Amino acid sequence: MFTNNSYSLFSQKMNQACPHCGFTFEIEPGYFYVAMFVSYAFNVAQMVAMAVGIYILFDSRNPWVYVAALLGISVVLSPFNFRYSRVVLLYWLTPGVNYDPNRDRDDYKRPGLYKPE
């Protein structure tokens, strides 16, 4: 789905279509705006897990420890949240999107783009 494999915070670029099968990722304009809600759910789950972990491991009562740790974890994991919120949204809301190991082959025939013999 993405043009590079790096998880850089500022270089997250998506392909327009799948290089193997030609599937268009953005089905309609603004399709991935809904991914913000999925990313928000990921972020809340990560922050709750981090807050519980800090409380259990360090038994800290200082609110600034929680603020610093939660802001830090949200910044560090934002590239992960960006990518996987789009992947989850695509699999969740788009029927017919599934993993096919045959698509990795060089001789894979794109559906609808060839004439059967």
N, C-alpha and C positions, 0 to 999 in steps of 0.2 A: 504493500500500500504506500509506503514512503520511499522517497527517492534516495535517501542515505540510511545507513544503519547506525549512525551516531545518535546519541541521546542528548545532543546539545540543546540548550535552552532557547537559542535564537535561530536555529537552522532546521526547523521542522517543516519540511515541504512534502506535500502529497503528490502522487502521480494522478494525472487526470483519469487514466484508465489502467487496468491491469496489463502488464506487459506480456503475460502469457495467454490470457483468454479474451482480452478486450473489454472486460466489464467496466462500465463507467461508475466510478465510486460516488460522485456527487450526483445523485439521481435528479435532483431539482435544486434550484438556487436556494441557498440557506439550509440545506439538508443537515449539515453538521452543527448548526446552532443548538440543536437538542442535545448534542454531546456535552454541552456545558453542564447540564443537569446530571449526567452520568459522572462527569469529572467532579462535580460538587459532592456526589455520594461517595466517590472514592476518597476525596479529601476529608470528609467528615469521618469516615471509617478509620482512616489513617491517624487523624488527630485524636479520636477517642482511644484508639489502641495505644498511641504514644502517651497520652495523659494517664491512662491506667498503668502503663509500664513504668512511667516516672514515679507515680504514687507508690506502686508496689516495691520497686527496686530501691528508691532513694528516700521514700517517706517524707518528701519535701512539702512544706506548707507555704513556701514563698511563691506568690503568683508570677513573679518575673521569670522564675525558672520555667514555668509552664508556657508563658508567652514566648520566650526565646526559643524553647525547644519546638513548640508547635509551629511557629513561623518558619523556623529553620527547616523542619521536615516538609512543610508545604512547598517551600521554594526548591528544595532538593528533589522532591518527587514530582514536581510539575511537568517535566518532560514525559515521565511515565504516565501520568494522568492524562495528558494531552493525547498521546498515541492510543492508549488502551481504551479511553472513553470513546474514541471514534471507532475502534475495532468492535467494541461491545455494542455500540449503537448500530453499526452496520449488520452485525450478525443478529441482533435482536429485532430490528425493524424491517429488514429486507428479506423477503422470502426467497428461497432458492440460492442463498449464499452459503456455501458449505465448502469444506476442505476436500479437494480431490487431488490425490498424490500424482495422478496422471498428468496434471497440468504442468508439472515441472519438466516433463519430457520435451525434447526439441521437436518431435514429430506429432505433438498434440494438435488436434484439429479443433479450431475454434467453432463452437456451435453457431450455425447460421451463416458461416462464411465459406463453406465449402459445399460442393455438390456430391452427394453420395453416388457411388458407382453402381 
